[in-house]
Amino acid sequence: MTRIGSTHSPAWLQVFLGGLVVAIGDIVFATTLWFSWTASGLTRVFQTIAVGVLGTASYDGGVATAWLGAGLHLFMATMFVVVYTLAGRRAPQLLGKPFVYGVLYGVLLYVVMNFVVMPLSRVGRSPSFEHPDWIGLSLIAHMLFGVICVLFARRALRRR
């Protein structure tokens, strides 16, 4: 039995499913905006994620680096949900208003990804800064992802 504020473990399947939904949503967003819905476009989007670890050599790695990028992407999206679930476990009031706290969490995710994670990776500066319209669209997408994180954290911590 999992209870908010208890010492019991959250329902980790819900956390993973939330990460999967965020990861799929982000790939749909990125592919629609920047890549194509072809096999080569999907390979390219995941290789672009792997650039954070491998640098531009990722584009020479074929399907193997695309799989690496897909794994890294799913891991990062799941960590978004893990962090919110752990925060919600400590401060259950964060689970009460998913459309308020989720939007705020999404903005925080955008800031952390674009001003901390990417600059510390081999990507460097986010390419979206060259296109102000992309910034707005990315912020909106991250706000939606934040709401998804809150909803799945609630599911993971709900009473059974």
N, CA and C atoms as a LAMMPS dump frame, in Angstrom:
ITEM: TIMESTEP
0
ITEM: NUMBER OF ATOMS
480
ITEM: BOX BOUNDS ff ff ff
-5.0000000000000000e+02 5.0000000000000000e+02
-5.0000000000000000e+02 5.0000000000000000e+02
-5.0000000000000000e+02 5.0000000000000000e+02
ITEM: ATOMS id mol type element x y z
1 1 1 N 0.85 -1.177 0
2 1 2 C 0 0 0
3 1 3 C 0.895 1.24 0
4 2 1 N 0.661 2.132 -0.927
5 2 2 C 1.441 3.358 -1.031
6 2 3 C 0.581 4.518 -0.565
7 3 1 N 1.129 5.289 0.342
8 3 2 C 0.41 6.455 0.833
9 3 3 C 1.292 7.675 0.691
10 4 1 N 0.669 8.808 0.379
11 4 2 C 1.415 10.052 0.302
12 4 3 C 1.996 10.339 1.677
13 5 1 N 3.277 10.655 1.696
14 5 2 C 3.937 10.982 2.946
15 5 3 C 4.377 9.768 3.735
16 6 1 N 4.118 8.573 3.219
17 6 2 C 4.534 7.378 3.942
18 6 3 C 5.958 7.03 3.574
19 7 1 N 6.471 6.047 4.255
20 7 2 C 7.82 5.583 3.933
21 7 3 C 7.785 4.469 2.912
22 8 1 N 6.597 4.078 2.465
23 8 2 C 6.469 3.05 1.441
24 8 3 C 6.971 3.584 0.109
25 9 1 N 7.404 2.693 -0.713
26 9 2 C 7.88 3.077 -2.041
27 9 3 C 6.708 3.473 -2.928
28 10 1 N 6.951 4.458 -3.809
29 10 2 C 5.911 4.785 -4.79
30 10 3 C 5.725 3.625 -5.761
31 11 1 N 4.652 3.673 -6.502
32 11 2 C 4.413 2.67 -7.537
33 11 3 C 5.314 3.03 -8.721
34 12 1 N 6.475 2.413 -8.768
35 12 2 C 7.487 2.788 -9.745
36 12 3 C 7.056 2.534 -11.181
37 13 1 N 6.128 1.625 -11.405
38 13 2 C 5.627 1.417 -12.757
39 13 3 C 4.964 2.699 -13.269
40 14 1 N 4.236 3.381 -12.4
41 14 2 C 3.603 4.641 -12.79
42 14 3 C 4.65 5.703 -13.124
43 15 1 N 5.729 5.72 -12.363
44 15 2 C 6.813 6.669 -12.627
45 15 3 C 7.423 6.377 -13.995
46 16 1 N 7.687 5.103 -14.279
47 16 2 C 8.253 4.735 -15.576
48 16 3 C 7.285 5.065 -16.711
49 17 1 N 6.014 4.758 -16.523
50 17 2 C 5.021 5.073 -17.559
51 17 3 C 4.945 6.586 -17.809
52 18 1 N 5.029 7.362 -16.745
53 18 2 C 5.057 8.817 -16.905
54 18 3 C 6.265 9.262 -17.71
55 19 1 N 7.415 8.667 -17.419
56 19 2 C 8.616 8.98 -18.19
57 19 3 C 8.46 8.603 -19.644
58 20 1 N 7.831 7.468 -19.89
59 20 2 C 7.602 7.023 -21.266
60 20 3 C 6.679 7.988 -22.009
61 21 1 N 5.619 8.443 -21.35
62 21 2 C 4.688 9.396 -21.975
63 21 3 C 5.403 10.712 -22.281
64 22 1 N 6.212 11.196 -21.332
65 22 2 C 6.966 12.437 -21.563
66 22 3 C 7.946 12.247 -22.717
67 23 1 N 8.658 11.121 -22.725
68 23 2 C 9.641 10.861 -23.783
69 23 3 C 8.974 10.801 -25.152
70 24 1 N 7.861 10.094 -25.245
71 24 2 C 7.15 9.999 -26.522
72 24 3 C 6.628 11.374 -26.94
73 25 1 N 6.054 12.096 -25.994
74 25 2 C 5.553 13.441 -26.302
75 25 3 C 6.651 14.359 -26.803
76 26 1 N 7.811 14.285 -26.183
77 26 2 C 8.918 15.145 -26.596
78 26 3 C 9.441 14.756 -27.976
79 27 1 N 9.49 13.459 -28.26
80 27 2 C 9.937 13.025 -29.587
81 27 3 C 8.928 13.443 -30.655
82 28 1 N 7.644 13.332 -30.36
83 28 2 C 6.627 13.791 -31.302
84 28 3 C 6.8 15.288 -31.553
85 29 1 N 6.995 16.041 -30.486
86 29 2 C 7.209 17.487 -30.601
87 29 3 C 8.444 17.79 -31.44
88 30 1 N 9.58 17.191 -31.091
89 30 2 C 10.839 17.476 -31.789
90 30 3 C 10.794 17.034 -33.243
91 31 1 N 10.228 15.869 -33.481
92 31 2 C 10.179 15.364 -34.849
93 31 3 C 9.26 16.23 -35.709
94 32 1 N 8.157 16.66 -35.151
95 32 2 C 7.225 17.498 -35.89
96 32 3 C 7.838 18.863 -36.196
97 33 1 N 8.585 19.41 -35.258
98 33 2 C 9.113 20.76 -35.414
99 33 3 C 10.417 20.8 -36.208
100 34 1 N 11.332 19.864 -35.94
101 34 2 C 12.683 19.993 -36.48
102 34 3 C 13.128 18.869 -37.415
103 35 1 N 12.498 17.732 -37.353
104 35 2 C 12.954 16.579 -38.123
105 35 3 C 11.814 16.099 -39.024
106 36 1 N 11.98 14.965 -39.637
107 36 2 C 10.914 14.434 -40.487
108 36 3 C 10.452 13.089 -39.938
109 37 1 N 9.254 12.71 -40.326
110 37 2 C 8.66 11.457 -39.877
111 37 3 C 9.051 10.311 -40.805
112 38 1 N 10.303 10.248 -41.126
113 38 2 C 10.849 9.153 -41.924
114 38 3 C 11.807 8.378 -41.041
115 39 1 N 12.238 7.224 -41.507
116 39 2 C 13.213 6.443 -40.731
117 39 3 C 14.479 7.248 -40.509
118 40 1 N 14.933 7.957 -41.532
119 40 2 C 16.16 8.745 -41.37
120 40 3 C 15.923 9.931 -40.432
121 41 1 N 14.728 10.528 -40.467
122 41 2 C 14.415 11.629 -39.553
123 41 3 C 14.385 11.173 -38.109
124 42 1 N 13.777 10.016 -37.858
125 42 2 C 13.724 9.487 -36.49
126 42 3 C 15.113 9.069 -36.009
127 43 1 N 15.896 8.482 -36.914
128 43 2 C 17.278 8.143 -36.546
129 43 3 C 18.022 9.416 -36.174
130 44 1 N 17.835 10.452 -36.964
131 44 2 C 18.541 11.722 -36.741
132 44 3 C 18.14 12.366 -35.413
133 45 1 N 16.863 12.335 -35.056
134 45 2 C 16.442 12.959 -33.797
135 45 3 C 17.101 12.254 -32.611
136 46 1 N 17.18 10.926 -32.652
137 46 2 C 17.805 10.211 -31.538
138 46 3 C 19.324 10.367 -31.553
139 47 1 N 19.932 10.44 -32.738
140 47 2 C 21.366 10.715 -32.807
141 47 3 C 21.669 12.094 -32.238
142 48 1 N 20.78 13.04 -32.473
143 48 2 C 20.967 14.391 -31.947
144 48 3 C 20.958 14.391 -30.425
145 49 1 N 20.163 13.533 -29.825
146 49 2 C 20.167 13.397 -28.368
147 49 3 C 21.498 12.813 -27.905
148 50 1 N 22.014 11.829 -28.634
149 50 2 C 23.289 11.199 -28.281
150 50 3 C 24.475 12.146 -28.442
151 51 1 N 24.297 13.24 -29.178
152 51 2 C 25.365 14.236 -29.312
153 51 3 C 25.792 14.732 -27.935
154 52 1 N 24.862 14.79 -26.999
155 52 2 C 25.186 15.256 -25.652
156 52 3 C 26.291 14.453 -24.992
157 53 1 N 26.414 13.196 -25.368
158 53 2 C 27.444 12.316 -24.796
159 53 3 C 28.604 12.121 -25.77
160 54 1 N 28.29 11.912 -27.04
161 54 2 C 29.304 11.536 -28.026
162 54 3 C 29.835 12.696 -28.857
163 55 1 N 29.191 13.843 -28.795
164 55 2 C 29.558 14.935 -29.69
165 55 3 C 29.037 14.637 -31.087
166 56 1 N 29.551 15.349 -32.067
167 56 2 C 29.053 15.191 -33.43
168 56 3 C 29.367 13.822 -34.026
169 57 1 N 30.249 13.057 -33.393
170 57 2 C 30.52 11.686 -33.849
171 57 3 C 29.252 10.835 -33.794
172 58 1 N 28.271 11.278 -33.028
173 58 2 C 27.006 10.559 -32.935
174 58 3 C 26.365 10.368 -34.305
175 59 1 N 26.518 11.35 -35.176
176 59 2 C 25.9 11.274 -36.501
177 59 3 C 26.563 10.24 -37.406
178 60 1 N 27.748 9.796 -37.035
179 60 2 C 28.448 8.776 -37.826
180 60 3 C 28.176 7.366 -37.313
181 61 1 N 27.424 7.242 -36.228
182 61 2 C 27.244 5.95 -35.58
183 61 3 C 26.063 5.13 -36.044
184 62 1 N 25.281 5.655 -36.971
185 62 2 C 24.157 4.902 -37.491
186 62 3 C 23.093 4.606 -36.447
187 63 1 N 22.496 3.44 -36.594
188 63 2 C 21.393 3.04 -35.73
189 63 3 C 21.858 2.856 -34.281
190 64 1 N 23.102 2.443 -34.084
191 64 2 C 23.604 2.223 -32.718
192 64 3 C 23.55 3.504 -31.896
193 65 1 N 23.971 4.625 -32.472
194 65 2 C 23.925 5.87 -31.706
195 65 3 C 22.495 6.389 -31.585
196 66 1 N 21.638 6.042 -32.54
197 66 2 C 20.217 6.396 -32.41
198 66 3 C 19.614 5.663 -31.213
199 67 1 N 19.95 4.378 -31.056
200 67 2 C 19.458 3.617 -29.892
201 67 3 C 20.007 4.191 -28.591
202 68 1 N 21.273 4.605 -28.61
203 68 2 C 21.837 5.249 -27.423
204 68 3 C 21.042 6.508 -27.092
205 69 1 N 20.778 7.32 -28.094
206 69 2 C 19.995 8.532 -27.878
207 69 3 C 18.606 8.24 -27.354
208 70 1 N 17.971 7.199 -27.887
209 70 2 C 16.629 6.825 -27.417
210 70 3 C 16.675 6.415 -25.947
211 71 1 N 17.673 5.633 -25.584
212 71 2 C 17.815 5.219 -24.177
213 71 3 C 18.082 6.398 -23.258
214 72 1 N 18.968 7.291 -23.688
215 72 2 C 19.258 8.485 -22.887
216 72 3 C 18.012 9.35 -22.734
217 73 1 N 17.254 9.46 -23.805
218 73 2 C 16.041 10.279 -23.78
219 73 3 C 15.006 9.71 -22.806
220 74 1 N 14.787 8.412 -22.875
221 74 2 C 13.843 7.774 -21.958
222 74 3 C 14.322 7.897 -20.514
223 75 1 N 15.614 7.724 -20.291
224 75 2 C 16.166 7.865 -18.94
225 75 3 C 15.917 9.275 -18.401
226 76 1 N 16.232 10.285 -19.19
227 76 2 C 16.08 11.671 -18.738
228 76 3 C 14.606 11.992 -18.465
229 77 1 N 13.72 11.574 -19.358
230 77 2 C 12.289 11.838 -19.162
231 77 3 C 11.774 11.147 -17.9
232 78 1 N 12.254 9.932 -17.659
233 78 2 C 11.846 9.212 -16.453
234 78 3 C 12.384 9.911 -15.206
235 79 1 N 13.593 10.452 -15.297
236 79 2 C 14.152 11.186 -14.152
237 79 3 C 13.327 12.428 -13.83
238 80 1 N 12.721 13.056 -14.852
239 80 2 C 11.828 14.192 -14.597
240 80 3 C 10.693 13.762 -13.672
241 81 1 N 10.122 12.595 -13.953
242 81 2 C 9.002 12.097 -13.148
243 81 3 C 9.504 11.627 -11.775
244 82 1 N 10.655 10.987 -11.731
245 82 2 C 11.233 10.533 -10.457
246 82 3 C 11.432 11.723 -9.519
247 83 1 N 12.038 12.784 -10.029
248 83 2 C 12.312 13.963 -9.195
249 83 3 C 11.016 14.538 -8.651
250 84 1 N 10.005 14.672 -9.491
251 84 2 C 8.742 15.235 -9.005
252 84 3 C 8.053 14.285 -8.026
253 85 1 N 8.15 12.991 -8.265
254 85 2 C 7.546 12.015 -7.349
255 85 3 C 8.204 12.106 -5.982
256 86 1 N 9.518 12.186 -5.949
257 86 2 C 10.218 12.289 -4.666
258 86 3 C 9.896 13.608 -3.967
259 87 1 N 9.78 14.688 -4.742
260 87 2 C 9.399 15.97 -4.154
261 87 3 C 7.969 15.902 -3.609
262 88 1 N 7.074 15.274 -4.373
263 88 2 C 5.685 15.14 -3.938
264 88 3 C 5.542 14.262 -2.712
265 89 1 N 6.439 13.322 -2.57
266 89 2 C 6.422 12.459 -1.385
267 89 3 C 6.801 13.252 -0.141
268 90 1 N 7.735 14.172 -0.292
269 90 2 C 8.164 15.01 0.839
270 90 3 C 7.205 16.164 1.103
271 91 1 N 6.633 16.705 0.032
272 91 2 C 5.723 17.853 0.145
273 91 3 C 4.445 17.529 -0.632
274 92 1 N 3.521 16.777 -0.025
275 92 2 C 2.311 16.318 -0.729
276 92 3 C 1.469 17.44 -1.339
277 93 1 N 1.6 18.65 -0.839
278 93 2 C 0.834 19.76 -1.417
279 93 3 C 1.227 20.004 -2.875
280 94 1 N 2.413 19.566 -3.298
281 94 2 C 2.831 19.702 -4.699
282 94 3 C 2.015 18.82 -5.642
283 95 1 N 1.269 17.884 -5.086
284 95 2 C 0.454 16.988 -5.896
285 95 3 C -0.973 17.498 -6.063
286 96 1 N -1.318 18.566 -5.347
287 96 2 C -2.695 19.019 -5.28
288 96 3 C -3.216 19.789 -6.47
289 97 1 N -2.371 20.513 -7.16
290 97 2 C -2.817 21.342 -8.279
291 97 3 C -1.936 21.046 -9.489
292 98 1 N -2.214 19.945 -10.2
293 98 2 C -1.313 19.533 -11.28
294 98 3 C -1.164 20.553 -12.404
295 99 1 N -2.205 21.337 -12.671
296 99 2 C -2.113 22.285 -13.781
297 99 3 C -1.413 23.575 -13.375
298 100 1 N -1.276 23.809 -12.091
299 100 2 C -0.494 24.957 -11.619
300 100 3 C 0.954 24.518 -11.416
301 101 1 N 1.134 23.5 -10.566
302 101 2 C 2.494 23.062 -10.26
303 101 3 C 3.165 22.389 -11.457
304 102 1 N 2.382 21.748 -12.297
305 102 2 C 2.943 21.113 -13.482
306 102 3 C 3.496 22.13 -14.466
307 103 1 N 2.766 23.207 -14.676
308 103 2 C 3.245 24.267 -15.57
309 103 3 C 4.532 24.87 -15.006
310 104 1 N 4.537 25.134 -13.709
311 104 2 C 5.746 25.691 -13.081
312 104 3 C 6.913 24.714 -13.165
313 105 1 N 6.636 23.432 -12.941
314 105 2 C 7.686 22.42 -13.047
315 105 3 C 8.197 22.33 -14.482
316 106 1 N 7.309 22.454 -15.441
317 106 2 C 7.717 22.433 -16.844
318 106 3 C 8.654 23.586 -17.183
319 107 1 N 8.361 24.774 -16.658
320 107 2 C 9.261 25.921 -16.873
321 107 3 C 10.617 25.632 -16.239
322 108 1 N 10.595 25.067 -15.04
323 108 2 C 11.852 24.694 -14.383
324 108 3 C 12.623 23.668 -15.215
325 109 1 N 11.922 22.677 -15.769
326 109 2 C 12.573 21.683 -16.624
327 109 3 C 13.218 22.345 -17.834
328 110 1 N 12.503 23.268 -18.454
329 110 2 C 13.043 23.979 -19.617
330 110 3 C 14.326 24.727 -19.245
331 111 1 N 14.284 25.441 -18.137
332 111 2 C 15.45 26.222 -17.699
333 111 3 C 16.632 25.3 -17.396
334 112 1 N 16.378 24.232 -16.658
335 112 2 C 17.466 23.311 -16.302
336 112 3 C 18.048 22.652 -17.551
337 113 1 N 17.202 22.201 -18.448
338 113 2 C 17.694 21.539 -19.66
339 113 3 C 18.499 22.494 -20.539
340 114 1 N 18.012 23.714 -20.712
341 114 2 C 18.641 24.635 -21.653
342 114 3 C 19.782 25.464 -21.077
343 115 1 N 19.797 25.649 -19.758
344 115 2 C 20.826 26.488 -19.162
345 115 3 C 21.798 25.727 -18.266
346 116 1 N 21.518 24.443 -18.006
347 116 2 C 22.426 23.633 -17.193
348 116 3 C 22.863 22.387 -17.959
349 117 1 N 21.909 21.522 -18.293
350 117 2 C 22.243 20.226 -18.89
351 117 3 C 22.915 20.383 -20.249
352 118 1 N 22.273 21.098 -21.153
353 118 2 C 22.857 21.22 -22.497
354 118 3 C 24.214 21.914 -22.493
355 119 1 N 24.371 23.027 -21.781
356 119 2 C 25.698 23.65 -21.778
357 119 3 C 26.791 22.769 -21.158
358 120 1 N 26.421 21.903 -20.232
359 120 2 C 27.41 21.014 -19.624
360 120 3 C 27.673 19.768 -20.466
361 121 1 N 26.819 19.519 -21.45
362 121 2 C 26.997 18.356 -22.318
363 121 3 C 27.858 18.76 -23.517
364 122 1 N 27.995 17.839 -24.434
365 122 2 C 28.763 18.131 -25.646
366 122 3 C 27.94 18.887 -26.681
367 123 1 N 26.674 19.162 -26.351
368 123 2 C 25.823 19.961 -27.236
369 123 3 C 26.24 21.424 -27.157
370 124 1 N 26.476 21.883 -25.927
371 124 2 C 26.776 23.301 -25.735
372 124 3 C 25.503 24.112 -25.673
373 125 1 N 25.505 25.245 -26.305
374 125 2 C 24.358 26.154 -26.29
375 125 3 C 23.208 25.566 -27.105
376 126 1 N 22 25.717 -26.597
377 126 2 C 20.815 25.211 -27.284
378 126 3 C 20.633 25.915 -28.625
379 127 1 N 20.415 25.136 -29.691
380 127 2 C 20.191 25.766 -30.998
381 127 3 C 18.889 26.553 -31.073
382 128 1 N 17.97 26.322 -30.146
383 128 2 C 16.681 27.022 -30.194
384 128 3 C 16.827 28.51 -29.895
385 129 1 N 17.947 28.92 -29.285
386 129 2 C 18.122 30.339 -28.973
387 129 3 C 18.276 31.185 -30.229
388 130 1 N 18.549 30.541 -31.344
389 130 2 C 18.664 31.262 -32.607
390 130 3 C 17.29 31.498 -33.233
391 131 1 N 16.253 30.891 -32.665
392 131 2 C 14.902 30.994 -33.208
393 131 3 C 13.92 31.274 -32.07
394 132 1 N 13.583 32.538 -31.842
395 132 2 C 12.698 32.881 -30.719
396 132 3 C 11.364 32.138 -30.727
397 133 1 N 10.823 31.835 -31.91
398 133 2 C 9.552 31.114 -31.957
399 133 3 C 9.71 29.707 -31.383
400 134 1 N 10.875 29.091 -31.586
401 134 2 C 11.13 27.765 -31.028
402 134 3 C 11.154 27.812 -29.5
403 135 1 N 11.651 28.912 -28.946
404 135 2 C 11.698 29.035 -27.49
405 135 3 C 10.29 28.981 -26.925
406 136 1 N 9.382 29.742 -27.51
407 136 2 C 7.989 29.742 -27.048
408 136 3 C 7.347 28.376 -27.164
409 137 1 N 7.535 27.728 -28.302
410 137 2 C 6.962 26.391 -28.5
411 137 3 C 7.579 25.379 -27.53
412 138 1 N 8.874 25.483 -27.31
413 138 2 C 9.549 24.571 -26.378
414 138 3 C 9.075 24.785 -24.949
415 139 1 N 8.864 26.04 -24.572
416 139 2 C 8.341 26.321 -23.229
417 139 3 C 6.951 25.721 -23.051
418 140 1 N 6.099 25.894 -24.036
419 140 2 C 4.746 25.329 -23.955
420 140 3 C 4.816 23.805 -23.847
421 141 1 N 5.67 23.185 -24.66
422 141 2 C 5.817 21.721 -24.606
423 141 3 C 6.305 21.288 -23.229
424 142 1 N 7.287 21.99 -22.673
425 142 2 C 7.799 21.618 -21.349
426 142 3 C 6.746 21.817 -20.262
427 143 1 N 5.898 22.825 -20.411
428 143 2 C 4.808 23.011 -19.445
429 143 3 C 3.87 21.81 -19.472
430 144 1 N 3.56 21.341 -20.666
431 144 2 C 2.722 20.142 -20.787
432 144 3 C 3.431 18.942 -20.163
433 145 1 N 4.725 18.788 -20.424
434 145 2 C 5.478 17.675 -19.842
435 145 3 C 5.482 17.769 -18.315
436 146 1 N 5.549 18.988 -17.785
437 146 2 C 5.495 19.17 -16.332
438 146 3 C 4.177 18.696 -15.755
439 147 1 N 3.077 19.005 -16.439
440 147 2 C 1.753 18.541 -15.987
441 147 3 C 1.714 17.014 -16.004
442 148 1 N 2.249 16.416 -17.051
443 148 2 C 2.295 14.945 -17.132
444 148 3 C 3.096 14.377 -15.964
445 149 1 N 4.218 15.013 -15.634
446 149 2 C 5.032 14.558 -14.495
447 149 3 C 4.23 14.577 -13.203
448 150 1 N 3.494 15.663 -12.973
449 150 2 C 2.695 15.771 -11.747
450 150 3 C 1.594 14.714 -11.722
451 151 1 N 0.915 14.526 -12.838
452 151 2 C -0.181 13.55 -12.873
453 151 3 C 0.329 12.131 -12.6
454 152 1 N 1.459 11.768 -13.172
455 152 2 C 1.99 10.43 -12.92
456 152 3 C 2.596 10.311 -11.532
457 153 1 N 3.147 11.374 -10.994
458 153 2 C 3.626 11.344 -9.61
459 153 3 C 2.448 11.122 -8.661
460 154 1 N 1.335 11.785 -8.936
461 154 2 C 0.123 11.575 -8.127
462 154 3 C -0.323 10.12 -8.186
463 155 1 N -0.313 9.552 -9.4
464 155 2 C -0.718 8.151 -9.554
465 155 3 C 0.236 7.232 -8.796
466 156 1 N 1.513 7.548 -8.84
467 156 2 C 2.505 6.714 -8.164
468 156 3 C 2.368 6.768 -6.646
469 157 1 N 1.868 7.868 -6.142
470 157 2 C 1.811 8.062 -4.688
471 157 3 C 0.403 7.953 -4.104
472 158 1 N -0.578 7.688 -4.942
473 158 2 C -1.958 7.656 -4.451
474 158 3 C -2.178 6.475 -3.493
475 159 1 N -3.191 6.634 -2.67
476 159 2 C -3.572 5.562 -1.739
477 159 3 C -4.19 4.423 -2.523
478 160 1 N -3.898 3.217 -2.099
479 160 2 C -4.482 2.049 -2.761
480 160 3 C -5.405 1.338 -1.815
